[in-house]
């Protein structure tokens, strides 16, 4: 029996089951409506594997340098700037994992590892320097009313003078967007301290994925006519959420940062679930699916397979993301 025929046979058996799954989804979301309201306050803990293991100790240590920053916020800045790439260089000559321009580095770069030099290409210097620079900016605007972290981020983007002049985040669209972007990304790098809100679009995203059950896998597939309606894993999750107006990045390891991360026992249908051979580094994530409840996901597994239900409790299970509109919008277009 071919794989396709097997799915047609299985489809009859699953028909009633799929209806039950959708009833389960709706029930879960009605019940979840009264959950605690999202992430409660700033946290000092990083989400599991959110920062590559080579840098997580530095981010955890230096992210507590002053009260205006925390490790998750520092991680969000580094991800936004370089995607944790210590060799990154922009057309504007910004350099290294923290993307310092030479003039700023000359003034604010520090010898973070005490080896006698200040190397913008060395994360052991650049990450401490990024934290130090944030705290220096915070000290410049410490007497300005409002949230110290937001004022610091506004100073990073528009300069401390503008924050002082306007008594807080200045009315510049670019600056306001920058502050919102970093504080939103912060949630995807922080380990939640309470249950996080369910996504309103999740049930519809599951419906989209269910309608693709039995479709053959295509590496790089986005489900277009050119692709014959076929998907790979992240192409399917991207299309499912795009069907409800949320645009995710194309690759799985960037989709990880589209929202906060519920624990395994807090999963709700619609959460994205991720898999990796290195459970200490979200940048190594290689597979993603959409959780449907009961320990199962819908995913496009591999070449030669079809979109199907698979269990999530495997040794390579990395974690989950509860997709939010703001989280998806905050993601950089290139990292």
TORKOL-4160 file (C-alpha; in steps of 0.2 Angstrom, whole numbers, padded with zeros to 4 digits, m for minus):
335
<pt num="1" X="0000" Y="0000" Z="0000"/>
<pt num="2" X="0007" Y="0017" Z="m0005"/>
<pt num="3" X="0009" Y="0031" Z="0009"/>
<pt num="4" X="m0004" Y="0041" Z="0000"/>
<pt num="5" X="m0017" Y="0026" Z="0000"/>
<pt num="6" X="m0012" Y="0023" Z="0018"/>
<pt num="7" X="m0017" Y="0040" Z="0023"/>
<pt num="8" X="m0034" Y="0039" Z="0013"/>
<pt num="9" X="m0038" Y="0023" Z="0023"/>
<pt num="10" X="m0032" Y="0032" Z="0039"/>
<pt num="11" X="m0042" Y="0047" Z="0035"/>
<pt num="12" X="m0059" Y="0038" Z="0036"/>
<pt num="13" X="m0054" Y="0032" Z="0053"/>
<pt num="14" X="m0048" Y="0049" Z="0059"/>
<pt num="15" X="m0063" Y="0058" Z="0052"/>
<pt num="16" X="m0073" Y="0058" Z="0069"/>
<pt num="17" X="m0056" Y="0060" Z="0078"/>
<pt num="18" X="m0052" Y="0076" Z="0070"/>
<pt num="19" X="m0069" Y="0083" Z="0074"/>
<pt num="20" X="m0065" Y="0078" Z="0092"/>
<pt num="21" X="m0048" Y="0087" Z="0091"/>
<pt num="22" X="m0057" Y="0103" Z="0086"/>
<pt num="23" X="m0069" Y="0102" Z="0100"/>
<pt num="24" X="m0055" Y="0099" Z="0112"/>
<pt num="25" X="m0046" Y="0114" Z="0105"/>
<pt num="26" X="m0061" Y="0125" Z="0107"/>
<pt num="27" X="m0064" Y="0119" Z="0124"/>
<pt num="28" X="m0046" Y="0122" Z="0129"/>
<pt num="29" X="m0047" Y="0140" Z="0123"/>
<pt num="30" X="m0063" Y="0143" Z="0132"/>
<pt num="31" X="m0056" Y="0136" Z="0148"/>
<pt num="32" X="m0040" Y="0145" Z="0146"/>
<pt num="33" X="m0048" Y="0162" Z="0145"/>
<pt num="34" X="m0047" Y="0165" Z="0163"/>
<pt num="35" X="m0028" Y="0160" Z="0165"/>
<pt num="36" X="m0016" Y="0172" Z="0173"/>
<pt num="37" X="m0012" Y="0187" Z="0162"/>
<pt num="38" X="0004" Y="0183" Z="0154"/>
<pt num="39" X="0022" Y="0185" Z="0160"/>
<pt num="40" X="0022" Y="0194" Z="0177"/>
<pt num="41" X="0035" Y="0207" Z="0178"/>
<pt num="42" X="0054" Y="0207" Z="0174"/>
<pt num="43" X="0063" Y="0190" Z="0176"/>
<pt num="44" X="0081" Y="0186" Z="0178"/>
<pt num="45" X="0080" Y="0169" Z="0171"/>
<pt num="46" X="0083" Y="0165" Z="0153"/>
<pt num="47" X="0072" Y="0153" Z="0144"/>
<pt num="48" X="0080" Y="0136" Z="0141"/>
<pt num="49" X="0092" Y="0136" Z="0127"/>
<pt num="50" X="0086" Y="0154" Z="0122"/>
<pt num="51" X="0104" Y="0160" Z="0121"/>
<pt num="52" X="0118" Y="0149" Z="0114"/>
<pt num="53" X="0127" Y="0139" Z="0127"/>
<pt num="54" X="0144" Y="0148" Z="0123"/>
<pt num="55" X="0136" Y="0165" Z="0128"/>
<pt num="56" X="0122" Y="0161" Z="0140"/>
<pt num="57" X="0134" Y="0163" Z="0156"/>
<pt num="58" X="0140" Y="0180" Z="0150"/>
<pt num="59" X="0122" Y="0186" Z="0146"/>
<pt num="60" X="0116" Y="0179" Z="0163"/>
<pt num="61" X="0130" Y="0188" Z="0172"/>
<pt num="62" X="0131" Y="0204" Z="0163"/>
<pt num="63" X="0112" Y="0206" Z="0161"/>
<pt num="64" X="0111" Y="0209" Z="0180"/>
<pt num="65" X="0124" Y="0223" Z="0179"/>
<pt num="66" X="0111" Y="0237" Z="0184"/>
<pt num="67" X="0092" Y="0237" Z="0187"/>
<pt num="68" X="0088" Y="0245" Z="0170"/>
<pt num="69" X="0092" Y="0228" Z="0161"/>
<pt num="70" X="0090" Y="0210" Z="0164"/>
<pt num="71" X="0097" Y="0194" Z="0155"/>
<pt num="72" X="0082" Y="0192" Z="0144"/>
<pt num="73" X="0083" Y="0210" Z="0139"/>
<pt num="74" X="0101" Y="0209" Z="0135"/>
<pt num="75" X="0098" Y="0193" Z="0125"/>
<pt num="76" X="0084" Y="0202" Z="0115"/>
<pt num="77" X="0096" Y="0216" Z="0110"/>
<pt num="78" X="0110" Y="0204" Z="0105"/>
<pt num="79" X="0098" Y="0193" Z="0094"/>
<pt num="80" X="0090" Y="0209" Z="0086"/>
<pt num="81" X="0108" Y="0216" Z="0082"/>
<pt num="82" X="0117" Y="0200" Z="0076"/>
<pt num="83" X="0107" Y="0184" Z="0079"/>
<pt num="84" X="0121" Y="0180" Z="0091"/>
<pt num="85" X="0134" Y="0180" Z="0077"/>
<pt num="86" X="0151" Y="0186" Z="0083"/>
<pt num="87" X="0157" Y="0189" Z="0066"/>
<pt num="88" X="0142" Y="0200" Z="0060"/>
<pt num="89" X="0146" Y="0216" Z="0051"/>
<pt num="90" X="0133" Y="0228" Z="0044"/>
<pt num="91" X="0135" Y="0240" Z="0029"/>
<pt num="92" X="0136" Y="0254" Z="0042"/>
<pt num="93" X="0152" Y="0246" Z="0049"/>
<pt num="94" X="0143" Y="0240" Z="0065"/>
<pt num="95" X="0154" Y="0225" Z="0071"/>
<pt num="96" X="0153" Y="0209" Z="0081"/>
<pt num="97" X="0139" Y="0201" Z="0091"/>
<pt num="98" X="0133" Y="0217" Z="0099"/>
<pt num="99" X="0135" Y="0228" Z="0083"/>
<pt num="100" X="0146" Y="0242" Z="0090"/>
<pt num="101" X="0151" Y="0255" Z="0077"/>
<pt num="102" X="0169" Y="0260" Z="0079"/>
<pt num="103" X="0166" Y="0277" Z="0087"/>
<pt num="104" X="0155" Y="0270" Z="0101"/>
<pt num="105" X="0167" Y="0255" Z="0104"/>
<pt num="106" X="0181" Y="0267" Z="0106"/>
<pt num="107" X="0172" Y="0276" Z="0120"/>
<pt num="108" X="0162" Y="0262" Z="0128"/>
<pt num="109" X="0170" Y="0246" Z="0124"/>
<pt num="110" X="0177" Y="0237" Z="0140"/>
<pt num="111" X="0189" Y="0223" Z="0143"/>
<pt num="112" X="0176" Y="0211" Z="0149"/>
<pt num="113" X="0187" Y="0196" Z="0151"/>
<pt num="114" X="0202" Y="0205" Z="0159"/>
<pt num="115" X="0214" Y="0198" Z="0146"/>
<pt num="116" X="0222" Y="0216" Z="0143"/>
<pt num="117" X="0213" Y="0220" Z="0127"/>
<pt num="118" X="0196" Y="0227" Z="0121"/>
<pt num="119" X="0191" Y="0216" Z="0106"/>
<pt num="120" X="0174" Y="0221" Z="0097"/>
<pt num="121" X="0175" Y="0203" Z="0089"/>
<pt num="122" X="0176" Y="0194" Z="0105"/>
<pt num="123" X="0160" Y="0191" Z="0114"/>
<pt num="124" X="0169" Y="0190" Z="0130"/>
<pt num="125" X="0172" Y="0209" Z="0128"/>
<pt num="126" X="0157" Y="0214" Z="0117"/>
<pt num="127" X="0143" Y="0206" Z="0128"/>
<pt num="128" X="0150" Y="0215" Z="0144"/>
<pt num="129" X="0152" Y="0231" Z="0134"/>
<pt num="130" X="0134" Y="0230" Z="0128"/>
<pt num="131" X="0128" Y="0228" Z="0146"/>
<pt num="132" X="0140" Y="0242" Z="0152"/>
<pt num="133" X="0134" Y="0254" Z="0138"/>
<pt num="134" X="0115" Y="0251" Z="0142"/>
<pt num="135" X="0119" Y="0254" Z="0161"/>
<pt num="136" X="0129" Y="0270" Z="0156"/>
<pt num="137" X="0114" Y="0276" Z="0146"/>
<pt num="138" X="0102" Y="0272" Z="0160"/>
<pt num="139" X="0113" Y="0283" Z="0172"/>
<pt num="140" X="0111" Y="0297" Z="0160"/>
<pt num="141" X="0092" Y="0297" Z="0161"/>
<pt num="142" X="0090" Y="0291" Z="0179"/>
<pt num="143" X="0081" Y="0306" Z="0184"/>
<pt num="144" X="0068" Y="0306" Z="0170"/>
<pt num="145" X="0051" Y="0301" Z="0174"/>
<pt num="146" X="0044" Y="0284" Z="0168"/>
<pt num="147" X="0051" Y="0267" Z="0166"/>
<pt num="148" X="0070" Y="0266" Z="0168"/>
<pt num="149" X="0072" Y="0252" Z="0155"/>
<pt num="150" X="0061" Y="0260" Z="0142"/>
<pt num="151" X="0070" Y="0276" Z="0144"/>
<pt num="152" X="0087" Y="0267" Z="0143"/>
<pt num="153" X="0081" Y="0259" Z="0126"/>
<pt num="154" X="0075" Y="0276" Z="0120"/>
<pt num="155" X="0092" Y="0283" Z="0124"/>
<pt num="156" X="0100" Y="0269" Z="0115"/>
<pt num="157" X="0090" Y="0273" Z="0099"/>
<pt num="158" X="0088" Y="0292" Z="0100"/>
<pt num="159" X="0101" Y="0298" Z="0112"/>
<pt num="160" X="0099" Y="0303" Z="0131"/>
<pt num="161" X="0097" Y="0321" Z="0126"/>
<pt num="162" X="0080" Y="0317" Z="0117"/>
<pt num="163" X="0074" Y="0307" Z="0132"/>
<pt num="164" X="0078" Y="0321" Z="0144"/>
<pt num="165" X="0071" Y="0334" Z="0133"/>
<pt num="166" X="0054" Y="0325" Z="0131"/>
<pt num="167" X="0053" Y="0318" Z="0149"/>
<pt num="168" X="0053" Y="0300" Z="0143"/>
<pt num="169" X="0052" Y="0290" Z="0127"/>
<pt num="170" X="0052" Y="0304" Z="0114"/>
<pt num="171" X="0038" Y="0305" Z="0101"/>
<pt num="172" X="0049" Y="0298" Z="0087"/>
<pt num="173" X="0041" Y="0283" Z="0078"/>
<pt num="174" X="0057" Y="0274" Z="0075"/>
<pt num="175" X="0062" Y="0276" Z="0094"/>
<pt num="176" X="0045" Y="0270" Z="0100"/>
<pt num="177" X="0045" Y="0255" Z="0088"/>
<pt num="178" X="0063" Y="0251" Z="0094"/>
<pt num="179" X="0057" Y="0251" Z="0112"/>
<pt num="180" X="0042" Y="0241" Z="0109"/>
<pt num="181" X="0052" Y="0228" Z="0098"/>
<pt num="182" X="0066" Y="0225" Z="0111"/>
<pt num="183" X="0053" Y="0224" Z="0126"/>
<pt num="184" X="0042" Y="0212" Z="0116"/>
<pt num="185" X="0057" Y="0201" Z="0111"/>
<pt num="186" X="0062" Y="0201" Z="0129"/>
<pt num="187" X="0047" Y="0189" Z="0132"/>
<pt num="188" X="0054" Y="0176" Z="0120"/>
<pt num="189" X="0071" Y="0175" Z="0129"/>
<pt num="190" X="0063" Y="0175" Z="0147"/>
<pt num="191" X="0058" Y="0160" Z="0156"/>
<pt num="192" X="0039" Y="0164" Z="0161"/>
<pt num="193" X="0035" Y="0165" Z="0179"/>
<pt num="194" X="0017" Y="0162" Z="0177"/>
<pt num="195" X="0006" Y="0154" Z="0164"/>
<pt num="196" X="0005" Y="0164" Z="0147"/>
<pt num="197" X="m0010" Y="0169" Z="0138"/>
<pt num="198" X="m0017" Y="0158" Z="0124"/>
<pt num="199" X="m0016" Y="0164" Z="0106"/>
<pt num="200" X="m0033" Y="0169" Z="0099"/>
<pt num="201" X="m0028" Y="0163" Z="0082"/>
<pt num="202" X="m0021" Y="0146" Z="0087"/>
<pt num="203" X="m0037" Y="0135" Z="0084"/>
<pt num="204" X="m0038" Y="0142" Z="0066"/>
<pt num="205" X="m0020" Y="0139" Z="0063"/>
<pt num="206" X="m0023" Y="0121" Z="0068"/>
<pt num="207" X="m0038" Y="0119" Z="0056"/>
<pt num="208" X="m0026" Y="0125" Z="0042"/>
<pt num="209" X="m0013" Y="0112" Z="0046"/>
<pt num="210" X="m0027" Y="0098" Z="0048"/>
<pt num="211" X="m0033" Y="0102" Z="0030"/>
<pt num="212" X="m0015" Y="0098" Z="0024"/>
<pt num="213" X="m0014" Y="0081" Z="0032"/>
<pt num="214" X="m0008" Y="0068" Z="0020"/>
<pt num="215" X="0001" Y="0081" Z="0009"/>
<pt num="216" X="0019" Y="0075" Z="0004"/>
<pt num="217" X="0034" Y="0083" Z="0011"/>
<pt num="218" X="0045" Y="0095" Z="0001"/>
<pt num="219" X="0061" Y="0102" Z="0008"/>
<pt num="220" X="0059" Y="0121" Z="0006"/>
<pt num="221" X="0041" Y="0120" Z="0002"/>
<pt num="222" X="0029" Y="0134" Z="0006"/>
<pt num="223" X="0013" Y="0126" Z="m0001"/>
<pt num="224" X="0013" Y="0137" Z="m0017"/>
<pt num="225" X="0007" Y="0131" Z="m0033"/>
<pt num="226" X="0025" Y="0130" Z="m0039"/>
<pt num="227" X="0028" Y="0118" Z="m0024"/>
<pt num="228" X="0013" Y="0108" Z="m0029"/>
<pt num="229" X="0005" Y="0113" Z="m0012"/>
<pt num="230" X="0018" Y="0104" Z="m0003"/>
<pt num="231" X="0028" Y="0110" Z="0013"/>
<pt num="232" X="0042" Y="0107" Z="0024"/>
<pt num="233" X="0041" Y="0109" Z="0043"/>
<pt num="234" X="0043" Y="0127" Z="0045"/>
<pt num="235" X="0034" Y="0131" Z="0029"/>
<pt num="236" X="0019" Y="0123" Z="0036"/>
<pt num="237" X="0019" Y="0132" Z="0052"/>
<pt num="238" X="0022" Y="0148" Z="0043"/>
<pt num="239" X="0008" Y="0146" Z="0032"/>
<pt num="240" X="m0004" Y="0140" Z="0046"/>
<pt num="241" X="m0001" Y="0156" Z="0055"/>
<pt num="242" X="m0001" Y="0167" Z="0040"/>
<pt num="243" X="m0018" Y="0161" Z="0036"/>
<pt num="244" X="m0024" Y="0170" Z="0052"/>
<pt num="245" X="m0014" Y="0186" Z="0049"/>
<pt num="246" X="0002" Y="0182" Z="0058"/>
<pt num="247" X="0018" Y="0182" Z="0048"/>
<pt num="248" X="0032" Y="0171" Z="0055"/>
<pt num="249" X="0050" Y="0169" Z="0049"/>
<pt num="250" X="0054" Y="0156" Z="0037"/>
<pt num="251" X="0065" Y="0145" Z="0047"/>
<pt num="252" X="0061" Y="0135" Z="0063"/>
<pt num="253" X="0075" Y="0142" Z="0074"/>
<pt num="254" X="0069" Y="0160" Z="0071"/>
<pt num="255" X="0050" Y="0155" Z="0074"/>
<pt num="256" X="0056" Y="0150" Z="0092"/>
<pt num="257" X="0057" Y="0169" Z="0096"/>
<pt num="258" X="0039" Y="0173" Z="0091"/>
<pt num="259" X="0032" Y="0173" Z="0108"/>
<pt num="260" X="0035" Y="0167" Z="0126"/>
<pt num="261" X="0038" Y="0148" Z="0130"/>
<pt num="262" X="0026" Y="0138" Z="0140"/>
<pt num="263" X="0032" Y="0123" Z="0150"/>
<pt num="264" X="0028" Y="0105" Z="0144"/>
<pt num="265" X="0014" Y="0104" Z="0156"/>
<pt num="266" X="0007" Y="0120" Z="0151"/>
<pt num="267" X="0005" Y="0117" Z="0132"/>
<pt num="268" X="m0011" Y="0122" Z="0123"/>
<pt num="269" X="m0016" Y="0118" Z="0106"/>
<pt num="270" X="m0008" Y="0129" Z="0093"/>
<pt num="271" X="0008" Y="0131" Z="0102"/>
<pt num="272" X="0023" Y="0128" Z="0091"/>
<pt num="273" X="0034" Y="0114" Z="0097"/>
<pt num="274" X="0052" Y="0112" Z="0093"/>
<pt num="275" X="0066" Y="0099" Z="0091"/>
<pt num="276" X="0085" Y="0100" Z="0091"/>
<pt num="277" X="0100" Y="0089" Z="0093"/>
<pt num="278" X="0107" Y="0102" Z="0105"/>
<pt num="279" X="0095" Y="0106" Z="0119"/>
<pt num="280" X="0106" Y="0121" Z="0125"/>
<pt num="281" X="0105" Y="0131" Z="0109"/>
<pt num="282" X="0089" Y="0138" Z="0101"/>
<pt num="283" X="0100" Y="0142" Z="0085"/>
<pt num="284" X="0102" Y="0124" Z="0082"/>
<pt num="285" X="0083" Y="0120" Z="0081"/>
<pt num="286" X="0080" Y="0109" Z="0066"/>
<pt num="287" X="0061" Y="0104" Z="0067"/>
<pt num="288" X="0045" Y="0112" Z="0071"/>
<pt num="289" X="0026" Y="0107" Z="0072"/>
<pt num="290" X="0010" Y="0113" Z="0079"/>
<pt num="291" X="0003" Y="0105" Z="0095"/>
<pt num="292" X="m0014" Y="0099" Z="0095"/>
<pt num="293" X="m0016" Y="0091" Z="0112"/>
<pt num="294" X="m0014" Y="0074" Z="0120"/>
<pt num="295" X="0005" Y="0074" Z="0117"/>
<pt num="296" X="0003" Y="0075" Z="0098"/>
<pt num="297" X="0007" Y="0088" Z="0085"/>
<pt num="298" X="0004" Y="0090" Z="0066"/>
<pt num="299" X="0020" Y="0091" Z="0057"/>
<pt num="300" X="0029" Y="0089" Z="0040"/>
<pt num="301" X="0042" Y="0077" Z="0046"/>
<pt num="302" X="0054" Y="0073" Z="0032"/>
<pt num="303" X="0057" Y="0069" Z="0013"/>
<pt num="304" X="0047" Y="0053" Z="0009"/>
<pt num="305" X="0034" Y="0056" Z="0023"/>
<pt num="306" X="0017" Y="0066" Z="0023"/>
<pt num="307" X="0010" Y="0079" Z="0034"/>
<pt num="308" X="0004" Y="0069" Z="0049"/>
<pt num="309" X="0001" Y="0067" Z="0068"/>
<pt num="310" X="0017" Y="0064" Z="0078"/>
<pt num="311" X="0021" Y="0062" Z="0096"/>
<pt num="312" X="0031" Y="0077" Z="0104"/>
<pt num="313" X="0038" Y="0067" Z="0119"/>
<pt num="314" X="0055" Y="0062" Z="0111"/>
<pt num="315" X="0073" Y="0064" Z="0117"/>
<pt num="316" X="0075" Y="0079" Z="0105"/>
<pt num="317" X="0060" Y="0089" Z="0111"/>
<pt num="318" X="0067" Y="0107" Z="0114"/>
<pt num="319" X="0052" Y="0117" Z="0120"/>
<pt num="320" X="0038" Y="0127" Z="0114"/>
<pt num="321" X="0032" Y="0144" Z="0109"/>
<pt num="322" X="0015" Y="0152" Z="0111"/>
<pt num="323" X="0015" Y="0163" Z="0096"/>
<pt num="324" X="0009" Y="0181" Z="0098"/>
<pt num="325" X="0006" Y="0195" Z="0085"/>
<pt num="326" X="0018" Y="0207" Z="0093"/>
<pt num="327" X="0031" Y="0193" Z="0095"/>
<pt num="328" X="0030" Y="0189" Z="0077"/>
<pt num="329" X="0031" Y="0207" Z="0072"/>
<pt num="330" X="0046" Y="0211" Z="0083"/>
<pt num="331" X="0057" Y="0198" Z="0075"/>
<pt num="332" X="0071" Y="0205" Z="0064"/>
<pt num="333" X="0070" Y="0201" Z="0045"/>
<pt num="334" X="0088" Y="0195" Z="0045"/>
<pt num="335" X="0098" Y="0188" Z="0059"/>
